[in-house]
C-alpha cells in the first residue's frame, strides 16, 4: 500500500492584507487623478477607501503617527527637557519616563494601539545605560517594515490629492512645489543631501511648532480637518548611453 504524498500547505504571507490595501489605495488615487485630466468636469477629491480594505494599513500608519507625536512632545515640553533645553534621558517606567511620555503625548484612543514600546521597536531611540534618548525629533525609519509601506502610501496619495485639488480649480490652492532636474557633479551629491537634511528639518520643525499651538482637542465642538506638509529629496542616476560597436575599419588591428 502506497501512502499518498502530502502536498505542502500554502503559507499565507503575513503582510498580504497590508500590501493589498496599499495597492488599492494607491490605484484609487492614480485613477482619480487620471479621471481629472480625461473629463471635462472636475473630479472629486480622493475619498478614503472602505475601512475593511485598509484596516491593516491605517493601523500601522496610526502607530507611526503616534511615535512621531511622542518624539515631538519629548522635544517640546519642559517636563522632558533639561535646564539647558536638551531632551532628557528617560527610563522605561517611572514618574518621568517613556511610559509617562506616552501617557502625556497620546490620546486614549491612540494608546489603545500605540505606546512607548513602539519607540524601541522602531529603532527611534538609543539606549544610554539603563535610559533612552531620542535619535531625532521626527520619526525617521531606516529599515523595511509595515510602517514604511504605510508611510509611503500615505505620502504618495496625499501628493496626488494635492495635485488633483489644484488642477480641479478649487480654492484655496494647496502648496506644491519642487526643485527638480538640476544636474550637479556626483561628488556634490552627499553635500546636497546633507544640506537638504538640515534645511528640510528646519522647515518641518517650524511647521510642527506652528501647528502645535493650534492643535484642536478631540472634544472640541469646532469643525476640524487633518492638515500637514511633507518633504523629500531625490537623486536619479542617468542611464549611460550604450556604446556602439566599432566598425571593422575602426577596430584596432592586431
C-alpha positions in Angstrom: 0.0 0.0 0.0 1.5 3.3 -1.1 1.0 6.4 1.0 -0.3 9.5 -0.7 2.3 12.2 -0.7 1.0 15.2 1.2 1.1 18.5 -0.7 2.8 21.3 1.2 0.2 23.7 2.6 0.2 27.2 1.2 1.5 29.6 3.8 -0.1 32.9 3.6 2.1 36.0 3.5 1.6 37.8 6.8 1.9 41.1 5.0 -0.6 40.3 2.3 -3.5 42.3 3.7 -1.2 45.3 4.2 0.2 45.2 0.7 -3.2 44.6 -0.9 -4.7 47.6 0.9 -1.7 49.8 -0.1 -2.1 48.8 -3.7 -5.9 49.6 -3.5 -5.3 53.0 -2.0 -2.6 54.0 -4.5 -4.5 52.8 -7.5 -7.6 54.7 -6.4 -5.5 57.9 -6.1 -4.0 57.5 -9.6 -7.3 56.6 -11.2 -8.9 59.8 -9.8 -6.0 62.0 -11.0 -6.2 60.5 -14.5 -10.0 60.9 -14.5 -9.5 64.6 -13.8 -7.5 65.0 -17.0 -9.8 62.9 -19.1 -13.0 64.5 -18.1 -14.3 68.0 -18.9 -15.7 68.4 -15.4 -13.5 68.4 -12.3 -13.3 65.1 -10.5 -13.9 64.8 -6.8 -11.1 64.7 -4.3 -9.7 61.4 -3.1 -12.1 59.7 -0.8 -10.9 57.2 1.9 -11.1 53.5 0.8 -13.6 51.4 2.7 -12.2 50.8 6.2 -12.1 46.9 6.0 -9.8 47.1 3.0 -7.3 49.4 4.6 -7.6 48.4 8.3 -4.0 47.0 8.5 -2.5 49.9 6.6 -4.3 52.5 8.8 -3.3 50.7 12.0 0.4 50.8 11.0 0.1 54.5 10.0 -1.5 55.3 13.3 1.4 53.7 15.2 3.9 55.7 13.1 1.9 58.9 13.7 1.8 58.2 17.5 5.5 57.6 17.6 6.1 61.0 15.9 3.8 62.7 18.4 5.8 61.2 21.3 9.1 62.4 19.8 7.7 65.9 19.2 6.3 66.0 22.8 9.7 64.8 24.2 11.5 67.7 22.4 9.0 70.5 23.2 7.6 70.1 26.8 9.6 71.2 29.8 8.8 68.0 31.8 11.1 66.1 29.4 13.8 68.7 28.9 16.9 69.5 30.9 17.6 73.0 32.2 19.6 73.7 29.0 16.7 72.8 26.8 18.0 69.4 25.6 16.0 66.2 25.8 16.3 64.2 29.0 17.3 60.6 29.1 14.3 58.6 30.1 13.9 55.2 31.8 11.2 52.8 30.6 9.0 53.4 33.6 8.6 55.9 36.4 7.2 59.4 37.1 9.2 60.9 34.2 9.8 58.0 31.7 8.9 56.6 28.3 5.7 55.3 29.9 4.7 58.7 31.2 5.7 60.2 27.8 3.2 58.0 26.0 0.5 58.9 28.7 1.1 62.6 28.2 1.6 62.8 24.4 -1.1 60.3 23.2 -4.9 60.4 23.4 -6.7 57.4 25.0 -7.7 56.2 21.5 -4.1 56.2 20.3 -2.8 54.5 23.4 -5.1 51.5 22.5 -2.8 50.6 19.6 0.4 52.5 20.3 2.8 53.1 23.2 6.3 53.8 24.4 7.3 50.3 23.2 7.0 51.4 19.6 9.8 53.9 20.1 12.1 50.9 20.9 10.6 48.5 18.4 11.0 51.1 15.5 14.6 52.0 16.5 13.7 55.6 17.2 15.6 55.8 20.5 19.2 54.9 21.6 20.0 53.2 24.9 22.3 55.1 27.2 23.0 53.0 30.3 19.5 52.0 31.6 17.8 55.0 30.0 17.0 56.2 26.4 17.5 59.2 24.2 15.6 60.1 21.0 17.5 59.7 17.8 15.7 62.6 16.1 12.8 64.9 16.7 11.0 63.2 13.7 10.1 59.6 13.4 12.7 58.6 10.7 12.6 54.9 9.9 15.6 53.4 8.1 14.7 49.8 7.6 11.9 47.9 5.7 8.8 47.4 7.8 5.0 47.6 7.5 5.3 51.2 8.8 7.4 52.2 5.8 4.7 50.9 3.5 2.0 52.8 5.4 4.1 56.0 5.4 4.9 55.8 1.7 1.4 55.0 0.7 0.1 58.0 2.7 2.7 60.4 1.3 2.0 59.4 -2.3 -1.8 59.6 -2.1 -1.6 62.9 -0.3 0.7 64.4 -3.0 -1.7 63.1 -5.7 -4.6 64.6 -3.8 -2.9 68.0 -3.6 -2.3 68.0 -7.4 -5.8 66.8 -8.0 -7.2 69.6 -5.9 -5.2 72.2 -7.6 -6.0 71.2 -11.2 -9.7 71.0 -10.3 -9.6 74.8 -9.8 -10.6 74.5 -6.1 -9.8 77.3 -3.7 -7.7 77.9 -1.8 -5.0 76.1 -3.6 -2.7 73.7 -1.7 1.1 74.4 -1.7 3.0 72.1 -4.0 6.5 73.0 -5.4 9.7 71.2 -6.3 13.2 71.9 -7.4 13.9 69.2 -9.9 16.2 68.1 -12.8 19.2 70.1 -11.8 22.4 68.4 -12.9 25.3 68.5 -10.4 28.5 66.6 -10.1 28.1 63.2 -8.4 30.8 64.2 -5.9 28.5 67.0 -4.7 25.5 64.7 -4.0 26.5 63.8 -0.4 26.8 67.6 0.3 23.4 68.2 -1.4 21.7 65.5 0.8 23.3 66.9 4.0 22.1 70.4 3.1 18.5 69.2 2.3 18.5 67.2 5.6 19.4 70.3 7.6 17.2 72.8 5.8 14.3 70.4 5.5 14.4 69.6 9.2 14.2 73.4 10.0 11.2 73.7 7.7 9.4 70.6 9.2 10.1 71.7 12.8 8.8 75.2 12.2 5.6 73.9 10.7 5.3 71.4 13.5 5.7 74.2 16.1 3.1 76.4 14.4 0.6 73.5 14.3 1.3 72.5 17.9 0.0 75.9 19.1 -3.2 75.4 17.2 -4.0 71.8 17.6 -7.7 71.2 18.3 -8.7 68.9 21.2 -10.8 65.8 20.3 -13.7 67.1 22.4 -13.9 70.5 20.7 -17.2 71.5 19.1 -15.4 73.3 16.3 -15.2 71.8 12.8 -11.9 70.1 12.3 -9.6 69.0 9.5 -6.4 67.0 9.3 -3.5 69.0 7.8 0.2 68.6 7.3 3.2 69.0 4.9 5.8 66.6 3.6 9.2 66.9 2.2 11.7 64.6 0.5 14.8 64.7 -1.6 15.6 62.6 -4.6 18.5 61.7 -6.8 18.3 59.9 -10.1 21.2 58.4 -12.0 21.0 58.9 -15.7 21.2 55.8 -17.9 24.6 55.5 -19.6 24.3 55.5 -23.4 25.2 52.2 -24.9 28.5 52.3 -26.8 28.0 51.5 -30.4 30.1 48.6 -31.8 33.1 49.9 -33.7 33.1 49.3 -37.5 35.5 46.8 -39.0 37.7 49.6 -40.3 37.7 51.4 -36.9 38.7 48.4 -34.9 42.3 48.1 -33.8 44.3 45.7 -35.9 46.5 43.1 -34.5 
